[in-house]
Amino acid sequence: MKTEGKYTNGQIVKEQKGDILTFYHKDGKIKARGKYINDSFEGKWEFFKKEGYLWNVGHFKNNQKHGKWIRYRSDDSIEKEQVFSEGIEVK
């Protein structure tokens, strides 16, 4: 995932407003967004496919997956559920 600068079309890759960091696809649609505090991914994050639909929802603690993660299909049905504890899958 490109994490810096701009795409060749001029679209910014990411921006931070307060504690919320947003990454963008090349076409300007949101790719991912969530809390980013003190150089660390924290709390709830949402990830979106290029087509615009919600793909993953999960939580971070100190830059590691922590808590429930859910992956969705394009029809909004659940594809996969996982539970993490400090980056390690426990369920």
Jmol script that loads the backbone (N, CA, C; Angstrom):
load data "model"
ATOM      1  N   MET A   1       0.853  -1.169   0.000  1.00  0.00           N
ATOM      2  CA  MET A   1       0.000   0.000   0.000  1.00  0.00           C
ATOM      3  C   MET A   1       0.900   1.234   0.000  1.00  0.00           C
ATOM      4  N   LYS A   2       0.647   2.107  -0.931  1.00  0.00           N
ATOM      5  CA  LYS A   2       1.396   3.373  -0.986  1.00  0.00           C
ATOM      6  C   LYS A   2       1.011   4.197   0.237  1.00  0.00           C
ATOM      7  N   THR A   3       2.000   4.737   0.934  1.00  0.00           N
ATOM      8  CA  THR A   3       1.703   5.433   2.186  1.00  0.00           C
ATOM      9  C   THR A   3       2.179   6.882   2.225  1.00  0.00           C
ATOM     10  N   GLU A   4       2.832   7.353   1.178  1.00  0.00           N
ATOM     11  CA  GLU A   4       3.371   8.714   1.192  1.00  0.00           C
ATOM     12  C   GLU A   4       3.072   9.442  -0.115  1.00  0.00           C
ATOM     13  N   GLY A   5       3.067  10.775  -0.061  1.00  0.00           N
ATOM     14  CA  GLY A   5       3.015  11.597  -1.257  1.00  0.00           C
ATOM     15  C   GLY A   5       1.691  11.625  -1.976  1.00  0.00           C
ATOM     16  N   LYS A   6       1.802  11.648  -3.312  1.00  0.00           N
ATOM     17  CA  LYS A   6       0.634  11.709  -4.182  1.00  0.00           C
ATOM     18  C   LYS A   6       0.744  10.637  -5.246  1.00  0.00           C
ATOM     19  N   TYR A   7      -0.414  10.231  -5.751  1.00  0.00           N
ATOM     20  CA  TYR A   7      -0.443   9.332  -6.913  1.00  0.00           C
ATOM     21  C   TYR A   7      -0.060  10.143  -8.150  1.00  0.00           C
ATOM     22  N   THR A   8       0.218   9.463  -9.246  1.00  0.00           N
ATOM     23  CA  THR A   8       0.624  10.154 -10.473  1.00  0.00           C
ATOM     24  C   THR A   8      -0.452  11.105 -10.987  1.00  0.00           C
ATOM     25  N   ASN A   9      -1.717  10.866 -10.619  1.00  0.00           N
ATOM     26  CA  ASN A   9      -2.793  11.758 -11.053  1.00  0.00           C
ATOM     27  C   ASN A   9      -2.976  12.970 -10.139  1.00  0.00           C
ATOM     28  N   GLY A  10      -2.138  13.078  -9.095  1.00  0.00           N
ATOM     29  CA  GLY A  10      -2.208  14.208  -8.186  1.00  0.00           C
ATOM     30  C   GLY A  10      -3.011  13.964  -6.920  1.00  0.00           C
ATOM     31  N   GLN A  11      -3.736  12.864  -6.863  1.00  0.00           N
ATOM     32  CA  GLN A  11      -4.525  12.525  -5.674  1.00  0.00           C
ATOM     33  C   GLN A  11      -3.587  12.265  -4.492  1.00  0.00           C
ATOM     34  N   ILE A  12      -3.900  12.900  -3.343  1.00  0.00           N
ATOM     35  CA  ILE A  12      -3.082  12.648  -2.155  1.00  0.00           C
ATOM     36  C   ILE A  12      -3.295  11.212  -1.665  1.00  0.00           C
ATOM     37  N   VAL A  13      -2.254  10.637  -1.105  1.00  0.00           N
ATOM     38  CA  VAL A  13      -2.302   9.264  -0.605  1.00  0.00           C
ATOM     39  C   VAL A  13      -2.955   9.218   0.774  1.00  0.00           C
ATOM     40  N   LYS A  14      -2.637  10.208   1.620  1.00  0.00           N
ATOM     41  CA  LYS A  14      -3.195  10.219   2.968  1.00  0.00           C
ATOM     42  C   LYS A  14      -3.278  11.630   3.505  1.00  0.00           C
ATOM     43  N   GLU A  15      -4.133  11.802   4.535  1.00  0.00           N
ATOM     44  CA  GLU A  15      -4.193  13.065   5.250  1.00  0.00           C
ATOM     45  C   GLU A  15      -4.620  12.779   6.678  1.00  0.00           C
ATOM     46  N   GLN A  16      -4.147  13.610   7.584  1.00  0.00           N
ATOM     47  CA  GLN A  16      -4.530  13.470   8.976  1.00  0.00           C
ATOM     48  C   GLN A  16      -5.208  14.742   9.438  1.00  0.00           C
ATOM     49  N   LYS A  17      -6.372  14.570  10.064  1.00  0.00           N
ATOM     50  CA  LYS A  17      -7.125  15.682  10.662  1.00  0.00           C
ATOM     51  C   LYS A  17      -7.369  15.303  12.117  1.00  0.00           C
ATOM     52  N   GLY A  18      -6.692  15.994  13.007  1.00  0.00           N
ATOM     53  CA  GLY A  18      -6.774  15.629  14.417  1.00  0.00           C
ATOM     54  C   GLY A  18      -6.182  14.242  14.613  1.00  0.00           C
ATOM     55  N   ASP A  19      -6.923  13.380  15.269  1.00  0.00           N
ATOM     56  CA  ASP A  19      -6.460  12.007  15.512  1.00  0.00           C
ATOM     57  C   ASP A  19      -6.847  11.042  14.395  1.00  0.00           C
ATOM     58  N   ILE A  20      -7.573  11.502  13.382  1.00  0.00           N
ATOM     59  CA  ILE A  20      -8.059  10.615  12.326  1.00  0.00           C
ATOM     60  C   ILE A  20      -7.146  10.675  11.109  1.00  0.00           C
ATOM     61  N   LEU A  21      -6.634   9.510  10.724  1.00  0.00           N
ATOM     62  CA  LEU A  21      -5.797   9.371   9.541  1.00  0.00           C
ATOM     63  C   LEU A  21      -6.619   8.679   8.461  1.00  0.00           C
ATOM     64  N   THR A  22      -6.601   9.234   7.252  1.00  0.00           N
ATOM     65  CA  THR A  22      -7.342   8.673   6.131  1.00  0.00           C
ATOM     66  C   THR A  22      -6.386   8.405   4.981  1.00  0.00           C
ATOM     67  N   PHE A  23      -6.448   7.179   4.446  1.00  0.00           N
ATOM     68  CA  PHE A  23      -5.713   6.809   3.235  1.00  0.00           C
ATOM     69  C   PHE A  23      -6.707   6.787   2.089  1.00  0.00           C
ATOM     70  N   TYR A  24      -6.233   7.157   0.874  1.00  0.00           N
ATOM     71  CA  TYR A  24      -7.113   7.214  -0.293  1.00  0.00           C
ATOM     72  C   TYR A  24      -6.631   6.284  -1.401  1.00  0.00           C
ATOM     73  N   HIS A  25      -7.603   5.785  -2.167  1.00  0.00           N
ATOM     74  CA  HIS A  25      -7.290   5.088  -3.413  1.00  0.00           C
ATOM     75  C   HIS A  25      -6.904   6.147  -4.440  1.00  0.00           C
ATOM     76  N   LYS A  26      -6.347   5.722  -5.532  1.00  0.00           N
ATOM     77  CA  LYS A  26      -5.906   6.631  -6.598  1.00  0.00           C
ATOM     78  C   LYS A  26      -7.053   7.499  -7.127  1.00  0.00           C
ATOM     79  N   ASP A  27      -8.276   6.957  -7.099  1.00  0.00           N
ATOM     80  CA  ASP A  27      -9.424   7.710  -7.617  1.00  0.00           C
ATOM     81  C   ASP A  27     -10.040   8.669  -6.586  1.00  0.00           C
ATOM     82  N   GLY A  28      -9.455   8.729  -5.381  1.00  0.00           N
ATOM     83  CA  GLY A  28      -9.938   9.637  -4.353  1.00  0.00           C
ATOM     84  C   GLY A  28     -10.905   9.031  -3.357  1.00  0.00           C
ATOM     85  N   LYS A  29     -11.370   7.806  -3.610  1.00  0.00           N
ATOM     86  CA  LYS A  29     -12.233   7.132  -2.649  1.00  0.00           C
ATOM     87  C   LYS A  29     -11.401   6.728  -1.439  1.00  0.00           C
ATOM     88  N   ILE A  30     -12.060   6.643  -0.299  1.00  0.00           N
ATOM     89  CA  ILE A  30     -11.360   6.275   0.932  1.00  0.00           C
ATOM     90  C   ILE A  30     -10.924   4.813   0.883  1.00  0.00           C
ATOM     91  N   LYS A  31      -9.669   4.593   1.232  1.00  0.00           N
ATOM     92  CA  LYS A  31      -9.085   3.249   1.303  1.00  0.00           C
ATOM     93  C   LYS A  31      -9.113   2.728   2.737  1.00  0.00           C
ATOM     94  N   ALA A  32      -8.770   3.585   3.699  1.00  0.00           N
ATOM     95  CA  ALA A  32      -8.758   3.206   5.111  1.00  0.00           C
ATOM     96  C   ALA A  32      -8.832   4.471   5.953  1.00  0.00           C
ATOM     97  N   ARG A  33      -9.431   4.325   7.144  1.00  0.00           N
ATOM     98  CA  ARG A  33      -9.462   5.466   8.059  1.00  0.00           C
ATOM     99  C   ARG A  33      -9.613   4.966   9.486  1.00  0.00           C
ATOM    100  N   GLY A  34      -8.972   5.731  10.385  1.00  0.00           N
ATOM    101  CA  GLY A  34      -9.060   5.403  11.798  1.00  0.00           C
ATOM    102  C   GLY A  34      -8.168   6.304  12.607  1.00  0.00           C
ATOM    103  N   LYS A  35      -8.072   6.016  13.888  1.00  0.00           N
ATOM    104  CA  LYS A  35      -7.263   6.830  14.787  1.00  0.00           C
ATOM    105  C   LYS A  35      -5.782   6.528  14.614  1.00  0.00           C
ATOM    106  N   TYR A  36      -5.005   7.591  14.621  1.00  0.00           N
ATOM    107  CA  TYR A  36      -3.550   7.499  14.547  1.00  0.00           C
ATOM    108  C   TYR A  36      -3.002   8.498  15.557  1.00  0.00           C
ATOM    109  N   ILE A  37      -2.500   7.961  16.668  1.00  0.00           N
ATOM    110  CA  ILE A  37      -2.087   8.795  17.788  1.00  0.00           C
ATOM    111  C   ILE A  37      -0.646   8.461  18.169  1.00  0.00           C
ATOM    112  N   ASN A  38       0.201   9.488  18.268  1.00  0.00           N
ATOM    113  CA  ASN A  38       1.606   9.288  18.652  1.00  0.00           C
ATOM    114  C   ASN A  38       2.288   8.215  17.796  1.00  0.00           C
ATOM    115  N   ASP A  39       2.147   8.336  16.471  1.00  0.00           N
ATOM    116  CA  ASP A  39       2.754   7.402  15.517  1.00  0.00           C
ATOM    117  C   ASP A  39       2.280   5.966  15.692  1.00  0.00           C
ATOM    118  N   SER A  40       1.054   5.785  16.121  1.00  0.00           N
ATOM    119  CA  SER A  40       0.529   4.447  16.367  1.00  0.00           C
ATOM    120  C   SER A  40      -0.928   4.340  15.923  1.00  0.00           C
ATOM    121  N   PHE A  41      -1.243   3.242  15.209  1.00  0.00           N
ATOM    122  CA  PHE A  41      -2.627   2.946  14.866  1.00  0.00           C
ATOM    123  C   PHE A  41      -3.326   2.532  16.155  1.00  0.00           C
ATOM    124  N   GLU A  42      -4.491   3.129  16.407  1.00  0.00           N
ATOM    125  CA  GLU A  42      -5.224   2.867  17.643  1.00  0.00           C
ATOM    126  C   GLU A  42      -6.710   2.762  17.363  1.00  0.00           C
ATOM    127  N   GLY A  43      -7.400   1.973  18.144  1.00  0.00           N
ATOM    128  CA  GLY A  43      -8.853   1.909  18.078  1.00  0.00           C
ATOM    129  C   GLY A  43      -9.387   1.340  16.770  1.00  0.00           C
ATOM    130  N   LYS A  44     -10.610   1.745  16.456  1.00  0.00           N
ATOM    131  CA  LYS A  44     -11.332   1.215  15.298  1.00  0.00           C
ATOM    132  C   LYS A  44     -10.789   1.766  13.985  1.00  0.00           C
ATOM    133  N   TRP A  45     -10.596   0.856  13.024  1.00  0.00           N
ATOM    134  CA  TRP A  45     -10.207   1.218  11.661  1.00  0.00           C
ATOM    135  C   TRP A  45     -11.161   0.553  10.684  1.00  0.00           C
ATOM    136  N   GLU A  46     -11.434   1.254   9.593  1.00  0.00           N
ATOM    137  CA  GLU A  46     -12.265   0.728   8.511  1.00  0.00           C
ATOM    138  C   GLU A  46     -11.447   0.736   7.223  1.00  0.00           C
ATOM    139  N   PHE A  47     -11.601  -0.323   6.437  1.00  0.00           N
ATOM    140  CA  PHE A  47     -10.875  -0.476   5.176  1.00  0.00           C
ATOM    141  C   PHE A  47     -11.889  -0.700   4.062  1.00  0.00           C
ATOM    142  N   PHE A  48     -11.671  -0.030   2.917  1.00  0.00           N
ATOM    143  CA  PHE A  48     -12.613  -0.085   1.810  1.00  0.00           C
ATOM    144  C   PHE A  48     -11.923  -0.559   0.539  1.00  0.00           C
ATOM    145  N   LYS A  49     -12.624  -1.342  -0.255  1.00  0.00           N
ATOM    146  CA  LYS A  49     -12.121  -1.788  -1.556  1.00  0.00           C
ATOM    147  C   LYS A  49     -12.216  -0.634  -2.561  1.00  0.00           C
ATOM    148  N   LYS A  50     -11.509  -0.767  -3.676  1.00  0.00           N
ATOM    149  CA  LYS A  50     -11.551   0.260  -4.727  1.00  0.00           C
ATOM    150  C   LYS A  50     -12.972   0.540  -5.197  1.00  0.00           C
ATOM    151  N   GLU A  51     -13.796  -0.494  -5.168  1.00  0.00           N
ATOM    152  CA  GLU A  51     -15.169  -0.357  -5.630  1.00  0.00           C
ATOM    153  C   GLU A  51     -16.023   0.455  -4.659  1.00  0.00           C
ATOM    154  N   GLY A  52     -15.490   0.767  -3.480  1.00  0.00           N
ATOM    155  CA  GLY A  52     -16.184   1.626  -2.535  1.00  0.00           C
ATOM    156  C   GLY A  52     -16.854   0.912  -1.373  1.00  0.00           C
ATOM    157  N   TYR A  53     -16.925  -0.409  -1.397  1.00  0.00           N
ATOM    158  CA  TYR A  53     -17.619  -1.083  -0.312  1.00  0.00           C
ATOM    159  C   TYR A  53     -16.693  -1.360   0.871  1.00  0.00           C
ATOM    160  N   LEU A  54     -17.297  -1.428   2.057  1.00  0.00           N
ATOM    161  CA  LEU A  54     -16.573  -1.726   3.282  1.00  0.00           C
ATOM    162  C   LEU A  54     -16.027  -3.142   3.203  1.00  0.00           C
ATOM    163  N   TRP A  55     -14.731  -3.297   3.438  1.00  0.00           N
ATOM    164  CA  TRP A  55     -14.061  -4.577   3.300  1.00  0.00           C
ATOM    165  C   TRP A  55     -13.683  -5.165   4.655  1.00  0.00           C
ATOM    166  N   ASN A  56     -13.091  -4.362   5.537  1.00  0.00           N
ATOM    167  CA  ASN A  56     -12.664  -4.825   6.856  1.00  0.00           C
ATOM    168  C   ASN A  56     -12.965  -3.773   7.901  1.00  0.00           C
ATOM    169  N   VAL A  57     -13.319  -4.238   9.094  1.00  0.00           N
ATOM    170  CA  VAL A  57     -13.429  -3.376  10.264  1.00  0.00           C
ATOM    171  C   VAL A  57     -12.663  -4.083  11.369  1.00  0.00           C
ATOM    172  N   GLY A  58     -11.757  -3.349  11.999  1.00  0.00           N
ATOM    173  CA  GLY A  58     -10.986  -3.963  13.067  1.00  0.00           C
ATOM    174  C   GLY A  58     -10.430  -2.922  14.005  1.00  0.00           C
ATOM    175  N   HIS A  59      -9.779  -3.407  15.043  1.00  0.00           N
ATOM    176  CA  HIS A  59      -9.232  -2.530  16.073  1.00  0.00           C
ATOM    177  C   HIS A  59      -7.733  -2.754  16.233  1.00  0.00           C
ATOM    178  N   PHE A  60      -7.057  -1.667  16.574  1.00  0.00           N
ATOM    179  CA  PHE A  60      -5.622  -1.700  16.837  1.00  0.00           C
ATOM    180  C   PHE A  60      -5.350  -1.245  18.262  1.00  0.00           C
ATOM    181  N   LYS A  61      -4.264  -1.738  18.801  1.00  0.00           N
ATOM    182  CA  LYS A  61      -3.729  -1.275  20.075  1.00  0.00           C
ATOM    183  C   LYS A  61      -2.215  -1.251  19.917  1.00  0.00           C
ATOM    184  N   ASN A  62      -1.623  -0.065  20.036  1.00  0.00           N
ATOM    185  CA  ASN A  62      -0.169   0.085  19.860  1.00  0.00           C
ATOM    186  C   ASN A  62       0.323  -0.506  18.535  1.00  0.00           C
ATOM    187  N   ASN A  63      -0.345  -0.179  17.447  1.00  0.00           N
ATOM    188  CA  ASN A  63       0.044  -0.615  16.095  1.00  0.00           C
ATOM    189  C   ASN A  63      -0.179  -2.093  15.818  1.00  0.00           C
ATOM    190  N   GLN A  64      -0.837  -2.812  16.710  1.00  0.00           N
ATOM    191  CA  GLN A  64      -1.080  -4.239  16.494  1.00  0.00           C
ATOM    192  C   GLN A  64      -2.575  -4.506  16.482  1.00  0.00           C
ATOM    193  N   LYS A  65      -2.985  -5.487  15.667  1.00  0.00           N
ATOM    194  CA  LYS A  65      -4.387  -5.883  15.671  1.00  0.00           C
ATOM    195  C   LYS A  65      -4.745  -6.340  17.076  1.00  0.00           C
ATOM    196  N   HIS A  66      -5.887  -5.851  17.565  1.00  0.00           N
ATOM    197  CA  HIS A  66      -6.294  -6.190  18.919  1.00  0.00           C
ATOM    198  C   HIS A  66      -7.813  -6.116  19.010  1.00  0.00           C
ATOM    199  N   GLY A  67      -8.432  -7.225  19.289  1.00  0.00           N
ATOM    200  CA  GLY A  67      -9.885  -7.271  19.346  1.00  0.00           C
ATOM    201  C   GLY A  67     -10.459  -7.907  18.089  1.00  0.00           C
ATOM    202  N   LYS A  68     -11.731  -7.656  17.848  1.00  0.00           N
ATOM    203  CA  LYS A  68     -12.460  -8.289  16.747  1.00  0.00           C
ATOM    204  C   LYS A  68     -12.151  -7.634  15.405  1.00  0.00           C
ATOM    205  N   TRP A  69     -11.959  -8.474  14.396  1.00  0.00           N
ATOM    206  CA  TRP A  69     -11.784  -8.039  13.004  1.00  0.00           C
ATOM    207  C   TRP A  69     -12.816  -8.778  12.167  1.00  0.00           C
ATOM    208  N   ILE A  70     -13.511  -8.024  11.324  1.00  0.00           N
ATOM    209  CA  ILE A  70     -14.535  -8.612  10.449  1.00  0.00           C
ATOM    210  C   ILE A  70     -14.239  -8.218   9.012  1.00  0.00           C
ATOM    211  N   ARG A  71     -14.226  -9.225   8.118  1.00  0.00           N
ATOM    212  CA  ARG A  71     -14.055  -8.981   6.683  1.00  0.00           C
ATOM    213  C   ARG A  71     -15.401  -9.214   6.003  1.00  0.00           C
ATOM    214  N   TYR A  72     -15.768  -8.273   5.119  1.00  0.00           N
ATOM    215  CA  TYR A  72     -17.052  -8.330   4.433  1.00  0.00           C
ATOM    216  C   TYR A  72     -16.885  -8.622   2.940  1.00  0.00           C
ATOM    217  N   ARG A  73     -17.915  -9.224   2.383  1.00  0.00           N
ATOM    218  CA  ARG A  73     -18.008  -9.397   0.931  1.00  0.00           C
ATOM    219  C   ARG A  73     -18.675  -8.154   0.347  1.00  0.00           C
ATOM    220  N   SER A  74     -18.691  -8.059  -0.968  1.00  0.00           N
ATOM    221  CA  SER A  74     -19.283  -6.889  -1.629  1.00  0.00           C
ATOM    222  C   SER A  74     -20.792  -6.767  -1.380  1.00  0.00           C
ATOM    223  N   ASP A  75     -21.455  -7.866  -0.990  1.00  0.00           N
ATOM    224  CA  ASP A  75     -22.890  -7.816  -0.703  1.00  0.00           C
ATOM    225  C   ASP A  75     -23.174  -7.543   0.782  1.00  0.00           C
ATOM    226  N   ASP A  76     -22.156  -7.122   1.529  1.00  0.00           N
ATOM    227  CA  ASP A  76     -22.230  -6.796   2.952  1.00  0.00           C
ATOM    228  C   ASP A  76     -22.344  -8.013   3.872  1.00  0.00           C
ATOM    229  N   SER A  77     -22.316  -9.215   3.321  1.00  0.00           N
ATOM    230  CA  SER A  77     -22.321 -10.390   4.181  1.00  0.00           C
ATOM    231  C   SER A  77     -20.914 -10.604   4.753  1.00  0.00           C
ATOM    232  N   ILE A  78     -20.844 -11.253   5.896  1.00  0.00           N
ATOM    233  CA  ILE A  78     -19.563 -11.472   6.564  1.00  0.00           C
ATOM    234  C   ILE A  78     -18.825 -12.642   5.911  1.00  0.00           C
ATOM    235  N   GLU A  79     -17.585 -12.383   5.530  1.00  0.00           N
ATOM    236  CA  GLU A  79     -16.728 -13.406   4.940  1.00  0.00           C
ATOM    237  C   GLU A  79     -15.899 -14.112   6.004  1.00  0.00           C
ATOM    238  N   LYS A  80     -15.413 -13.338   6.998  1.00  0.00           N
ATOM    239  CA  LYS A  80     -14.515 -13.905   7.999  1.00  0.00           C
ATOM    240  C   LYS A  80     -14.538 -13.059   9.260  1.00  0.00           C
ATOM    241  N   GLU A  81     -14.482 -13.713  10.423  1.00  0.00           N
ATOM    242  CA  GLU A  81     -14.359 -13.025  11.702  1.00  0.00           C
ATOM    243  C   GLU A  81     -13.140 -13.572  12.427  1.00  0.00           C
ATOM    244  N   GLN A  82     -12.363 -12.668  13.004  1.00  0.00           N
ATOM    245  CA  GLN A  82     -11.180 -13.061  13.748  1.00  0.00           C
ATOM    246  C   GLN A  82     -11.099 -12.229  15.022  1.00  0.00           C
ATOM    247  N   VAL A  83     -10.407 -12.756  16.016  1.00  0.00           N
ATOM    248  CA  VAL A  83     -10.138 -12.019  17.244  1.00  0.00           C
ATOM    249  C   VAL A  83      -8.637 -12.068  17.486  1.00  0.00           C
ATOM    250  N   PHE A  84      -8.067 -10.906  17.781  1.00  0.00           N
ATOM    251  CA  PHE A  84      -6.627 -10.789  18.002  1.00  0.00           C
ATOM    252  C   PHE A  84      -6.364 -10.257  19.407  1.00  0.00           C
ATOM    253  N   SER A  85      -5.237 -10.663  19.956  1.00  0.00           N
ATOM    254  CA  SER A  85      -4.725 -10.111  21.200  1.00  0.00           C
ATOM    255  C   SER A  85      -3.297  -9.675  20.962  1.00  0.00           C
ATOM    256  N   GLU A  86      -3.095  -8.366  20.928  1.00  0.00           N
ATOM    257  CA  GLU A  86      -1.778  -7.775  20.695  1.00  0.00           C
ATOM    258  C   GLU A  86      -1.066  -8.392  19.491  1.00  0.00           C
ATOM    259  N   GLY A  87      -1.792  -8.491  18.375  1.00  0.00           N
ATOM    260  CA  GLY A  87      -1.215  -8.942  17.106  1.00  0.00           C
ATOM    261  C   GLY A  87      -1.282 -10.427  16.852  1.00  0.00           C
ATOM    262  N   ILE A  88      -1.716 -11.213  17.832  1.00  0.00           N
ATOM    263  CA  ILE A  88      -1.779 -12.660  17.678  1.00  0.00           C
ATOM    264  C   ILE A  88      -3.241 -13.097  17.597  1.00  0.00           C
ATOM    265  N   GLU A  89      -3.561 -13.890  16.564  1.00  0.00           N
ATOM    266  CA  GLU A  89      -4.929 -14.360  16.407  1.00  0.00           C
ATOM    267  C   GLU A  89      -5.235 -15.374  17.501  1.00  0.00           C
ATOM    268  N   VAL A  90      -6.348 -15.143  18.225  1.00  0.00           N
ATOM    269  CA  VAL A  90      -6.744 -16.051  19.310  1.00  0.00           C
ATOM    270  C   VAL A  90      -8.025 -16.774  18.999  1.00  0.00           C
ATOM    271  N   LYS A  91      -8.736 -16.358  17.963  1.00  0.00           N
ATOM    272  CA  LYS A  91      -9.997 -17.034  17.592  1.00  0.00           C
ATOM    273  C   LYS A  91     -10.209 -16.870  16.108  1.00  0.00           C
TER     274      LYS A  91
END
end "model"
wireframe off; spacefill off
backbone 0.3
color backbone group
